[in-house]
Amino acid sequence: MTARVVTFGEIMLRLSPPGFERLFQSPLLSATFGGGEANVAVSLAQFGLDSVYVTRLPSHAIGDAAVRALRAEGVRTDRIVRGGSRLGIYFAETGASQRASTVIYDRAHSAISEIEPDAIAWDEIMRGAAWFHVTGITPALGANAAAATKAAIEAARRAGARVSVDLNYRKKLWTEAQAQQTMKPLMRGVNAVVANEEDLQSVLGVEVHGANVTGGSLDRSAYRDAAMRVSRDFGPQLVAVTLRESVSASDNGWSGVLWDAASSTFHESQRYDVRLVDRIGG
């Protein structure tokens, strides 16, 4: 039987200029859809898993197009609820060489940010699920989305599903104090955490001492110690830390480490030199 994974978050309309053009350098913008959890849902479906995506979308043509885009990738959309009046938008300008990518968000009052606490039948959705995945972006959208995230994690635990969280701190959505106030209590119901060093510091208050990714200094023992502290202080068995060395907008060094508290083992990947196609996704 194929494992079923439930994801919950905001899918947004992405508007991008052609190629590596700057925004409005020409009058053309291509329209696609993307979002942290939506991108995960698509990847899981492409790996052959039973991928279920949950969100709230407005009942109009743009919301319908977002559903079709997910279905086209093999993602199950039957648990998406409809309501609200707008879908969040982001304008994405792809970086090149030493010019970084740029993202401008227009997501205030999106449908999912104003979701009602009882809008989603979480216990029914989680029945039979192997994993539930969410990111720190979703509770950052507002009190309603944070309450829905909490309800989803609690339902997953009741159903026996494991829970993974990508901390994914976004300073455009909330402050470090707000993130820590909301996210720290949620960690008690989480099995696996994914983060980078900024996420650990901003969301959980755990510093990776001596880390200097931009300077190319990656002390793996510092990441091991930070991952062990996250597991000890907040409870997740698995703590994965991604290590990105930014050479330019076009080229990155990519690696990762994993702390497994159950076996008290620390795993390190090799480093990969990656030529970026689209860092943001969508």
Steps between C-alpha positions, in 0.01 A plus 500: 500500500630845407566726798265796529644841588282801585635852451339830603586850390449788261526463124554830322487643151855561377564772243848507344669683211652291220842343557726718711325830425427751775140555603321709237810527283251378242120492535494119525440293814452123501242362743559179698422381852725417793541493875716322757265215584351488150847443354557218750164346410591500130842346567346224713245422228780477244679253728188283487354574843133563572534876538207693650510879502278703732441874472222757463443655160248755373219371282592675178697434181843560656427261786376243248821539298710435812308177562551390140874571524529274805292223344714510187798402719315208661415673828167419666291814543173360635572640848542860386230723647362798311435846638642848535545746218864499394799283425839627613735624226877523480714666235823303450804635318761230434852603594809451286868499591550759777147640476280325757148380434225737614154417632218748568197366687138611474330253733319702769146375570546189287240225534714275720606783733134548596410132527243412767626269779242230422517525120708185458405151623850417620420174679339362186784620277775354721341157527745257336766764429865407555632856519373856535723781372477875550739794501547799727355718226143383561461603867675828412206596278287596800324378812242297307763317294705439816197349675432277199863385501478411870175309441658310210804393704280386788278299264805341338627390840161353591497307173851361554650695210849640532545875467773690316554876506723713279555804724549733199516834684369796300578838653254667263218312675591522870768591751729254673309553825168422329646195329640359823181564694299302244742233383665385821178349645427327168835318507379266774288317246767478229709197398730661241627856455670646193677835525806705418708687757291819469177307560640335813602836643191698400228243570641291785767727646770237438823648369749312282820628657774584254293446184587728208335373186569812293866484600525132412569389858285197584592337831293181490545441873323832567200380299502168686493680833216727387297207367549311826377804695187522285424132561571527873309823562202456267461126448535413128687177436636613162662838442628576150701814426556614143832664418500739207819675391399783268766553235261705286134508402584236239730266696472360852677242709243270655523248783320395816530335838257289703480423870306183589429507872363145508837352403713797618659518156608800294498469121675729251437514127766575246513850353345556157573788263163595356420717197162652588207484263244660733585546867150610599294230329146512373 
